[in-house]
Amino acid sequence: MIKFFRKIRQNLLSEGKTGKYFKYAIGEILLVVIGILIALQINNWNEKRKIKIAEIEILQNLKTELKYNLEDLEKINRQHKSEFEDGIIILKLFGTDVSSVSELKLDSLMSNAFSGYSFESKDGYIKSLIASNKIDYLKNAELKSYISSFESMVIDANQEDGYVRKLLNDRFWPATDGKLSALDIISSAEQYQEFPKGTYSSDYKWFFNNREMEDLTANIFSWKKENVLDEQVFMDKIQKMIQIIDVELEEE
């Protein structure tokens, strides 16, 4: 093709048609420029297409991981609400005569209220997305902001749970050793029914008339309530992210 155009230019020069030569040369330049622009446009279109395909894949993977987290968080939140509700029942028993309440009932309350279930996030894909800078493929600024701060959301949702565990492990359980039968409390839970009964009965009269136990229990369940509320905030944010993703996928 280049030889063809060169031959035409040479013929025009040899025939002394200088004016036509310059017009032709200009036309040839314009043709080359147009060709380059078209090639660039096609290349840009291909790049945008690749980015769009990558974004769709990212959105789908994000939705899958967020749904896993939401399902687990909803389950843990229901458990924490149950713990808190039993904790309120326990708090109301302080300073009362608990001899009329069956030991099995008290064991069951203690087992559920002071259980140690925690939320563990599944954020491997989100972390890899941020580390690889592929998060920039997301066009929605609000979604990108949510995903960028996902780790801090997990920390916020679990922070109070950490305080509860510290109070339980550092103060509550050591203070009740030898006074509340751990085996009786544990074996009252359905998932631990293979555990044997303890060799002694819990001294619930001591527990519900002990100021330190009352204060510790009050602090534990005040943190548990905050934990429940923070988990709800986190669930709302995850649901919002999933809604944004659904809208983005519909528009693709």
N, C-alpha and C positions, 0 to 999 in steps of 0.2 A: 504493500500500500504506500509506504514512504517513497519507494522507487518510482511508483506511478505519479505521485504528486511532484516529485523532483523532475521527472521527464516533461511534465506539462510546463513547469516554470522555465526549464531550459529552452523549450520550443518557443515560448512567448518572448524570451530574451533574444533568441536567434532571429526571430521574425521582427525584432525592433518594436514590439508592442509593450513598451515600458509601463504605460498607464495601466494596461490590463494586468501586467505582471504584478504591480503593487496592489491592485485591487484583489487579485487572486491570492497574493501572499497574506494580505490582511484577512481575507475570508478563511484561508487555511489556518491562520492563528486562532481566529474565532472558533473554528471547528474544533481545534485541539483543546481550547479553553472549555468549550461546552462539553467535550468528551470527559475532561478532567472533573468538571463539576458534577456531571452525571455519575461518574465513578465514585466520587466522594459522597454523593447523596445515597447511592446504593450501599456504600460501606457504612455510612451513618445509620441507615435503615436496618442493616444487618446487626450492627452493634446494639441499637435500641431493642431489636427483636430478641437478641440474646439476653439483654438485661431484663426485659419483660418476662421471659421464660424463667430466668433465675429468680426473679421476684416472686412469681407465682409459686415456684417450688419452696422458697423460703417461707412464704405465707402459709402454705399447707403444712409444712413441718412445724412452724411455730404454733399453729392451731392445735396440732396433735399433742405437742408437749404441754401447752397451756391447759388443754382439756384433762390430761393426766393429773396435772397439779391441782386443778379445780376439784376433780373427783376426790382426790386424797385429802385435800384441805376441807372439803365439805364433811367427809367422814370424821376427820379429827375434830372439827369444830362441833359436830353433834356430840362427840364423846366429851369434849371439854365443857360443853353446856350441861351435860348430864353430871359431870363431876362437880360443877359449880352448884347445881341445884341440890345435890346431896350434901355439899359443903354447907349450904345455908341451913339445911335440916340439922346438921351436926352442931353448927353455931348456936342454934336455938335450944339445944339440949344442955348447954353450959349453965351451971348453977341450978339445975333441976334434979329431981329424983329419977334416975334412969333405971331403977330396979324393976319398973314395970315394963321396960322395953326389953325384948328378948336379946340375948347375947348374939344369936345368929343374925338378927336384924342389924345390930350395931356393927358386927363384923362385916356384913355386906355393905353398909354405908361407908365404912372406913376403906374397904377394898376398892370401891369405885371412886370415891372422892379423892383419894390420895394415890391413884394409879398414875403411871408415868408415860402415857402416850404423847408423842410429839410429832409434829409435821416435819417431814424431810423433803425438800424440794427436788424435783427432777428438772434440772436446768442445764444439762450437758450441751444441748443444741444451742441454747441461747448464749452460753459462754463461748462456744466455738464461733458463733456468728459474730460476736463482738470482737473476739481475738483476731479473726480473719478480715475484719473491716467490711464484711459482706452486709453488715447492717445498713450500709450506705445505699444498698439497692432498694431499700424501703422508701417509697415516695411519701407516705403519710408521716408527717412530722410528729403528730401526737403518738402514733404507734411506736415510732423510733424512740421517742422520749421514754415511753413506758418500758420498752425492752431494755434500754440502756440502764434504767434504774431498777431492773427486776431484782438483782441481788440485794439491794438495799431494802426493797419491799419485803423480801424473805426475812431479813434481819429484823425489821420492824415488827413483823408478825410473830416472830419467835422470841423476841427479847424478854417479854414477861415470863414466858415459859422457863427461861433460864433462871430468872429470879426465884420462881417456884421451886425448881429442882435444887437450887442452892440451899434454900430454907429447909427443904425436906431432908437433904443429904447431910447438911452440916449441923442442923439443930433438932429438927422434929424427930427423925428416926433414932438418933442417938439418945435423945431424952426419953423415948418410950421403950427402949430396949429393956426387956425383963419385966415390963409393966403391961404392955399390950402384946398379946400373942401374935407374932408375925405369921405363924403357920395357920392359925385359926382365920386370920384376916385374908391371907392368900387363898386358902382352900375354899373360902366362901364364894370366890369368883368362878364362874362356869368354866373358863378356860384353864383353871388350875385345880380342877376337882380331883386329879390323881394325887395331889399333895395330901399327906396325912394331917390329922388334927394335932394341935399342939399338946404339950405335956402339962400345960397350965392354962388357966382361964384369964382372959384380959381383965385388968382392974379398971373398969370403966368408971367406977365411982371416983377413983383417984383422978382419972383423966378429966372428967367433966366438972371437977371441983378444983382444978389446978389453974392458977392465973397465967402461968407461963404457957401452958398448952392452949388456953383461950386466946392469948395474944398471938401466938404463933399461927394458930388455925385461922384467926381473923386476917392476918397478913397474907397467908398463903392464898386464901380465897378472894381477897381483894385483888391480888395479882392475877389470879385465874380469871376473874371477870374482865380485867384489862386485856388479857390474852384472847379471850373470846371476842371482844370487840375489835381488836386489831386484826384478828383472823377474818372477821366479817368485812373489814375495810379492804383487806387484801383480796378476798373473794370477789368483791365488787369491781376491783381494778382488773382482775383477770377476766371477768365477764365482759368488761368494757373493751379489753384488748381483743377478745374473740369476736365481739360485735364489729369492731373496726375491720378486722381481718375478713369477716364475711362480706362486708360492704366492698372492700377492696377487691376481693375475688369476683364478686358479681360484676364489677366495672371492667374487669380485664377481658 
